[in-house]
């Protein structure tokens, strides 16, 4: 990762319990997410309104809904996030790169890509790195998060995925899509943080439904929380 890209990263200092005194303190770390197949424009506008109301750090949608999201967010300090190669990661690197370029053109400040899980599991590490680097190159103005789909990987494969994402110039690694078996765990977040160190972000995503669980993931080393339950988390009690 070049120094130029490193400087564009958010504050990656460890998050301590003292910063998380109430559920509302979770809001800046939350990416409010809506990735279902039946999402309408009205749903996306509602997502944006909720993200603004609660002060979430970001709002995440599929690329085809990004224009609606960006318009609805207006000048609010909420990051527009899009997913590419989602949810299987099995499209060609050129297709992911095209999606990433279109996402940035539509206003995305961040892109969450799914790496090629099959290629990783068969040990095709050069291909996986190329897959990630293609998106990084296609979207130089955006933070790139690499979804490793931890629930499908061994410990060794998780480590390899994180190292490949780092080598390819990505900004974050992310636990899960939420569409495959497995969900964000403290153990996976801690492993990912250990492997990437302090120079990259870690996004926990998949099955985050309670404020206590969200806090545990942040304390384990996550910088971001991807969840469709953001409003419920903000309204809950410790």
Buried (B, 14 or more C-beta within 10 A) or exposed (E): BEEEBEEEBBEBEEBEEEBBEEBBBBBBBBBBBBBEEEBEEEBBBEBBBBBBEBBBBBBBBBBEBBBBBBBBBEEBEBBBBBBBBBBBBEBEBEEBBBBBBBBBEBBBBBBBBBBBBBBBBEEBBEBBBBBBBBBBBBBEEBBBBBBBBBBBBEEEBBBBBBBBBBBBBBBBBBBBBBEBEBBBBBEBBBBBBEBBEEEBBBBBBBBBBBBEBBBBBBBBBBBBBBBBBBBEBBEBEE
